[in-house]
């Protein structure tokens, strides 16, 4: 029961993050519009409340992307926070270290998702619809899987799972 409070806190945070998915998407939309501006060198706009951002605004080539509920980092961050909550149940990891792990994995997934959206933006800008298709389905999925795996490895490292046990295992 030592880690029950921390477990409840991290699991609740994971659920809240998934529930607040629209707010996370709104932030991702604003940041993605800025990233699109850097990638395309054009005027960009993130439209509040629509989860849509556009680049090449004011030109005949205006293009936009919608960040859907399936494309947001919240869908991965929530379950990762719940993993931290399950680890907290063991009571062997200090709450401060759990908090550090939760922040680190959330930052990795959030940054990787922005990178994924940037990759999709670049491919769509450069290659049109074909670029969107392969960057969204193949490369985007690969980025997401690698980020999730990397976040789990980082979590294990931060929580000390790379250390040898103090008592030899038999």
C-alpha positions in Angstrom: 0.0 0.0 0.0 3.1 2.2 0.2 2.9 3.2 -3.5 -0.9 3.2 -3.7 -1.2 7.0 -3.5 1.4 7.5 -6.2 -0.1 4.8 -8.3 -3.6 6.4 -8.1 -2.1 9.8 -8.9 -0.2 8.6 -12.1 -3.1 6.5 -13.3 -5.5 9.4 -12.8 -3.1 11.7 -14.6 -3.1 9.2 -17.5 -6.9 9.2 -17.7 -7.1 13.0 -17.4 -4.6 13.4 -20.2 -6.7 11.1 -22.5 -9.9 13.0 -21.5 -8.1 16.4 -22.2 -7.1 15.1 -25.6 -8.8 18.1 -27.4 -6.6 20.5 -25.4 -3.5 18.6 -26.2 -4.4 18.6 -29.9 -5.0 22.4 -29.7 -1.5 22.9 -28.4 -0.1 20.5 -31.0 -2.0 22.4 -33.7 -0.4 25.7 -32.7 3.1 24.3 -32.4 2.7 22.3 -35.7 1.7 25.5 -37.5 5.0 27.1 -36.4 7.0 24.0 -37.4 5.3 24.1 -40.8 6.4 27.7 -41.2 10.0 26.7 -40.5 9.8 23.7 -42.9 8.0 25.5 -45.8 9.3 29.1 -45.3 5.7 30.2 -45.8 2.9 31.9 -43.8 1.1 29.4 -41.6 -2.1 29.5 -39.6 -3.3 27.2 -36.8 -7.1 27.4 -36.6 -8.3 27.3 -33.0 -11.0 24.8 -32.3 -10.5 22.8 -35.5 -7.2 21.1 -34.8 -6.2 22.2 -38.4 -3.2 24.1 -39.4 -2.3 25.4 -42.9 0.9 26.4 -44.7 1.3 28.4 -47.9 -1.5 30.6 -46.7 -2.4 33.3 -49.2 -1.1 31.2 -52.2 -2.9 28.9 -54.6 -1.0 26.0 -53.0 -2.5 26.4 -49.5 -2.4 23.0 -47.7 -3.5 21.9 -44.3 -3.4 19.0 -41.9 -5.9 18.0 -39.3 -4.6 16.5 -36.0 -7.2 13.9 -35.2 -7.8 12.0 -32.0 -5.7 9.1 -33.4 -2.8 11.4 -34.3 -2.2 13.2 -31.0 0.5 12.4 -28.5 -2.1 12.2 -25.7 -3.2 8.8 -26.9 0.3 7.4 -26.0 1.1 9.6 -23.1 -1.9 8.6 -21.1 -1.1 4.9 -21.1 2.6 5.6 -20.4 1.5 7.5 -17.3 -0.6 4.5 -16.3 2.5 2.3 -16.7 4.3 4.6 -14.2 1.3 4.2 -11.9 1.6 0.4 -12.1 5.3 0.6 -11.3 4.4 2.9 -8.3 2.3 0.0 -6.9 5.5 -1.9 -6.2 6.6 0.8 -3.7 10.3 0.3 -4.6 10.8 3.4 -6.6 10.7 6.9 -4.9 7.9 9.2 -6.0 10.4 11.8 -7.2 12.0 9.3 -9.6 8.6 8.2 -10.8 7.7 11.9 -11.4 10.9 12.4 -13.4 10.2 9.3 -15.4 6.6 10.4 -16.1 7.8 13.9 -17.3 10.6 12.3 -19.4 8.4 9.8 -21.2 5.7 12.4 -21.8 8.3 14.8 -23.3 9.8 12.1 -25.5 6.3 11.2 -26.9 5.2 14.8 -27.3 8.4 15.9 -29.1 8.4 12.8 -31.3 4.8 13.4 -32.3 5.6 17.0 -33.3 8.6 15.6 -35.3 6.2 13.1 -36.9 3.8 15.9 -37.9 6.7 17.9 -39.2 7.8 15.0 -41.3 4.3 14.6 -42.7 4.2 18.3 -43.4 7.6 18.2 -45.2 6.6 15.2 -47.3 3.2 16.7 -48.2 4.8 20.0 -49.1 7.5 18.4 -51.2 5.6 15.5 -52.8 1.9 16.3 -52.5 -0.7 13.6 -51.8 1.8 10.7 -52.4 4.1 12.3 -49.8 1.3 12.5 -47.3 0.3 8.9 -47.8 3.8 7.3 -47.3 4.9 9.7 -44.6 1.7 9.4 -42.6 1.2 5.6 -42.8 4.8 4.2 -43.0 7.3 6.8 -41.7 4.8 8.3 -39.2 4.0 4.9 -37.7 7.7 4.1 -37.5 8.5 7.3 -35.7 5.6 6.7 -33.3 6.7 3.1 -32.6 10.3 4.1 -32.0 9.3 7.0 -29.8 7.1 4.7 -27.7 9.8 2.1 -27.4 12.4 4.7 -26.6 10.2 6.2 -23.9 9.8 2.8 -22.3 13.6 2.3 -22.3 14.1 5.7 -20.9 11.5 5.0 -18.2 13.3 1.7 -17.3 16.6 3.5 -17.1 15.3 6.4 -15.0 13.6 4.0 -12.6 16.8 2.1 -12.1 15.9 -1.2 -13.8 19.4 -1.3 -15.4 21.0 -1.9 -12.0 21.9 -5.3 -10.6 19.8 -6.4 -7.6 21.4 -6.0 -4.2 20.6 -9.6 -3.4 21.7 -12.3 -5.9 18.8 -14.0 -7.6 18.7 -17.8 -7.3 
